[in-house]
């Protein structure tokens, strides 16, 4: 009887056949290896000994296992990703008839903790766009970073979608970008007149060929997301407490949330928003509307129960 480690290559091929992105495949295999090591440490070496209790034990163990990067406890969202990976493994093993007992039957997915979605105000956004330029010394890198942040903010693209854009993917006459999103699904994303103009100026200034990536490394490959994350960390540090930016998460995805927030506040069409952002369901779009469809301060001021009550004096 085979062990988990023996089937890693076959499992990886099965995942690939499901149309999962390369990055997601790497994440799943990483979790698979950790689960296999956990099983081996608990004396389970053969596939026929795998069952639901070992999955439960693993999920309990994860609640005590620290994040290897921060040393903090794993978030419920991370534990949910481990559950999802084991569920895929369960499907694979059952399809291949390699186990007699399911791994996840009756096991509930860890519920991710509900968090407040952070976004920037227009003033904060402008300050970050200006500050990110100063994180680089050469003009070409200053221009590249500020354009990338501006594009994320005005289009709602995911960071990897923006980094894999080629010049030929942008039709300036129609003001449309063809973006390769999650699951290798293409979608059309509109761009503003302002974004179209600055992209054309940038391409012309640096003589970027049509088939080249808009944001490329010196070797012609897509810029690594670590570069923009590093620049944003430096920009945040330089801004400090200005506009309370030090209290916010300054990451590429926060610009995507900012795009959605300002779209909703400005009364934008929610169906269009869902299509622009490439949501596979309306769940995330609905969440944006629930969060930002009503200005809580305006609503509170108009219905303040203590409006006519004098506050205490101190």
C-alpha positions in Angstrom: 0.0 0.0 0.0 1.4 3.4 -1.0 2.0 6.3 1.4 1.0 9.9 0.9 4.4 11.0 -0.2 4.3 8.3 -3.0 1.3 9.9 -4.6 2.4 13.5 -4.6 3.2 13.7 -8.3 -0.1 12.0 -9.2 -2.0 14.3 -6.9 -0.3 17.4 -8.4 -1.2 16.2 -11.9 -4.8 15.7 -10.8 -5.0 19.2 -9.3 -3.6 20.6 -12.6 -6.3 18.8 -14.5 -8.9 20.7 -12.4 -7.8 24.0 -14.0 -6.2 25.4 -10.9 -3.7 28.2 -11.3 0.0 27.4 -10.8 0.3 29.5 -7.7 -2.7 27.7 -6.1 -1.2 24.3 -7.1 2.0 25.2 -5.3 0.0 26.3 -2.2 -2.0 23.0 -2.2 1.1 20.9 -2.6 2.8 22.8 0.2 -0.2 22.0 2.5 -0.2 18.4 1.2 3.4 17.9 2.3 2.7 19.4 5.7 -0.3 17.1 6.2 1.8 14.1 5.0 4.5 15.0 7.6 1.9 15.3 10.3 0.4 11.9 9.5 3.9 10.3 9.5 4.7 11.9 12.8 1.5 10.3 14.2 2.4 6.9 12.9 0.2 6.9 9.8 2.3 5.8 6.9 -0.2 4.0 4.7 -3.1 5.4 2.8 -5.5 2.8 4.1 -5.1 4.2 7.6 -6.2 7.7 6.7 -9.6 8.7 8.0 -11.7 11.6 9.3 -10.2 11.6 12.9 -6.7 12.3 11.5 -8.0 15.3 9.6 -9.7 16.6 12.8 -6.4 16.1 14.7 -4.6 18.0 12.0 -7.0 21.0 12.1 -6.7 21.1 15.9 -2.9 21.0 15.6 -3.0 24.0 13.2 -4.7 26.1 16.0 -1.5 25.7 18.0 1.0 25.8 15.1 2.5 29.3 14.7 2.8 31.2 11.4 6.3 30.4 10.3 6.9 34.0 9.1 5.4 36.0 12.0 5.4 33.6 14.9 1.8 34.5 15.5 -1.1 31.9 15.6 -2.5 30.9 12.2 -5.5 32.9 11.2 -8.8 31.1 10.6 -8.5 32.0 7.0 -5.2 30.1 6.7 -6.7 27.1 8.5 -9.6 27.2 6.1 -7.1 27.0 3.2 -5.6 23.9 4.8 -9.1 22.4 5.0 -9.8 23.1 1.4 -6.5 21.4 0.3 -7.3 18.3 2.4 -10.8 18.2 0.9 -9.3 18.2 -2.6 -7.0 15.4 -1.5 -10.0 13.5 -0.2 -11.7 13.9 -3.6 -8.6 12.6 -5.4 -8.1 9.6 -3.1 -11.8 8.6 -3.3 -11.8 9.0 -7.1 -8.7 6.8 -7.3 -10.3 4.4 -4.8 -7.1 4.6 -2.7 -8.9 5.0 0.7 -11.9 3.2 2.2 -12.8 6.0 4.6 -13.3 9.6 3.7 -11.0 12.3 5.2 -13.4 15.2 5.6 -16.9 13.7 6.0 -18.7 15.7 8.7 -15.8 18.0 9.2 -16.8 21.7 9.0 -14.6 24.2 7.3 -13.0 26.7 9.7 -15.0 29.9 9.5 -12.7 32.8 8.5 -12.8 35.7 11.0 -14.9 38.5 9.7 -12.6 41.5 9.3 -13.2 45.1 8.4 -12.2 45.7 4.7 -9.7 48.6 4.7 -9.5 51.2 2.0 -8.0 54.6 1.4 -9.6 58.0 1.3 -8.8 60.1 -1.8 -6.4 62.1 0.2 -4.6 59.0 1.6 -4.5 57.6 -1.9 -2.9 60.7 -3.4 -0.3 60.8 -0.6 0.7 57.2 -1.2 0.9 57.6 -5.0 3.2 60.6 -4.4 5.3 58.9 -1.7 5.8 55.6 -3.7 7.7 57.6 -6.3 10.3 58.6 -3.7 11.0 55.0 -2.8 13.1 54.7 -6.0 16.1 56.7 -7.1 16.0 56.4 -10.9 13.3 58.2 -12.9 12.2 55.1 -14.8 11.5 53.2 -11.5 9.8 56.2 -10.0 7.5 56.4 -13.0 6.8 52.7 -13.0 5.9 52.5 -9.4 3.6 55.5 -9.4 1.9 54.3 -12.6 1.3 50.8 -11.2 -0.3 52.2 -8.0 -2.4 54.6 -10.0 -3.5 51.7 -12.3 -4.5 49.5 -9.3 -6.5 52.3 -7.8 -8.4 53.3 -10.9 -9.1 49.9 -12.4 -9.5 47.5 -9.4 -7.1 45.0 -10.9 -5.4 42.4 -8.8 -1.7 42.9 -8.6 -0.8 39.8 -10.7 -3.3 40.9 -13.3 -1.6 44.3 -13.6 1.9 42.8 -13.7 1.0 40.4 -16.5 -0.5 43.1 -18.7 1.2 43.5 -22.1 1.0 46.7 -24.0 -1.0 45.0 -26.7 -3.6 44.0 -24.1 -4.8 47.7 -23.9 -7.1 49.2 -26.6 -6.9 52.9 -26.1 -9.6 53.6 -28.7 -12.1 51.5 -26.9 -10.6 52.2 -23.5 -10.5 48.5 -22.6 -7.9 46.2 -21.1 -8.0 42.5 -21.7 -7.0 40.9 -18.4 -6.1 37.4 -17.5 -7.7 36.8 -14.1 -8.2 33.9 -11.7 -8.6 30.5 -13.3 -7.1 31.7 -16.5 -10.3 33.5 -17.3 -10.1 36.6 -19.6 -12.2 39.6 -19.0 -12.5 43.2 -20.3 -11.7 46.0 -17.8 -12.4 49.6 -18.8 -9.9 52.3 -18.1 -10.4 56.0 -17.7 -9.3 58.7 -20.1 -6.6 59.7 -17.6 -5.2 56.2 -17.1 -5.2 55.7 -20.9 -3.3 58.9 -21.4 -0.6 58.3 -18.8 -0.1 54.7 -20.0 0.4 55.9 -23.5 2.9 58.6 -22.3 4.7 56.0 -20.2 5.0 53.5 -23.2 6.1 56.3 -25.5 8.7 57.7 -23.0 10.3 54.3 -22.4 9.7 52.9 -26.0 8.0 49.7 -24.8 7.2 47.3 -27.6 3.6 46.2 -28.0 4.3 42.5 -27.1 6.3 43.4 -24.0 4.9 43.6 -20.5 3.9 47.0 -19.4 5.6 46.5 -16.0 8.6 44.4 -16.7 11.9 43.6 -15.0 15.2 44.4 -16.6 15.1 40.8 -18.0 11.8 41.4 -19.8 9.7 39.3 -17.4 6.7 40.5 -15.4 7.8 42.6 -12.4 7.7 40.6 -9.1 4.9 41.6 -6.8 7.6 41.7 -4.0 9.0 44.9 -5.7 5.7 46.8 -5.3 5.2 45.5 -1.8 8.7 46.6 -0.8 8.0 50.1 -2.3 4.7 50.3 -0.4 6.3 49.4 2.9 8.8 52.2 2.4 6.1 54.7 1.4 4.1 53.8 4.4 7.1 54.3 6.7 8.0 57.6 5.1 4.4 58.9 5.5 4.2 57.8 9.1 1.1 59.1 11.0 0.3 61.5 8.2 -3.5 61.1 7.4 -3.3 58.1 9.8 -1.8 56.0 7.1 0.4 54.2 9.6 -2.8 52.6 11.0 -3.8 51.1 7.6 -2.7 48.1 5.7 -0.8 49.5 2.7 -0.8 46.6 0.2 -1.6 46.1 -3.5 -5.0 44.6 -2.6 -6.0 47.6 -0.5 -6.0 49.6 -3.7 -8.5 47.1 -5.2 -10.7 47.6 -2.2 -10.4 51.4 -2.5 -11.5 51.2 -6.1 -14.6 49.2 -5.0 -15.4 51.5 -2.1 -15.2 54.7 -4.2 -17.2 53.1 -7.0 -20.0 52.2 -4.5 -19.9 55.6 -2.7 -20.2 57.3 -6.1 -23.3 55.3 -7.0 -21.7 53.0 -9.5 -23.6 50.1 -11.0 -23.0 47.0 -8.9 -23.4 44.5 -11.8 -20.7 46.4 -13.7 -18.5 46.5 -10.6 -18.8 42.7 -10.3 -17.8 42.2 -14.0 -14.9 44.7 -13.8 -13.4 43.1 -10.7 -13.9 39.5 -12.0 -16.0 38.2 -9.1 -17.1 34.7 -9.8 -20.2 35.3 -7.7 -22.0 38.4 -6.4 -21.1 37.6 -2.8 -18.1 39.9 -2.6 -19.8 42.7 -4.5 -22.8 42.4 -2.2 -20.4 42.7 0.8 -19.0 45.9 -0.7 -22.5 47.4 -1.1 -23.4 46.4 2.5 -20.2 48.0 3.8 -20.2 51.2 1.8 -23.6 51.6 0.2 -24.7 53.7 3.1 -22.6 56.5 4.7 -22.9 55.5 8.3 -21.9 58.9 9.6 -24.6 60.6 7.5 -27.2 58.0 8.5 -26.2 58.4 12.2 -26.3 62.2 12.2 -29.8 62.2 10.6 -31.2 59.8 13.2 -29.1 60.5 16.3 -31.3 59.6 19.2 -29.6 62.1 21.5 -29.6 65.0 19.0 -31.7 67.2 21.4 -30.1 66.0 24.6 -27.4 68.2 26.1 -24.2 66.3 26.7 -22.5 66.4 30.2 -20.0 69.2 30.9 -16.5 68.5 32.1 
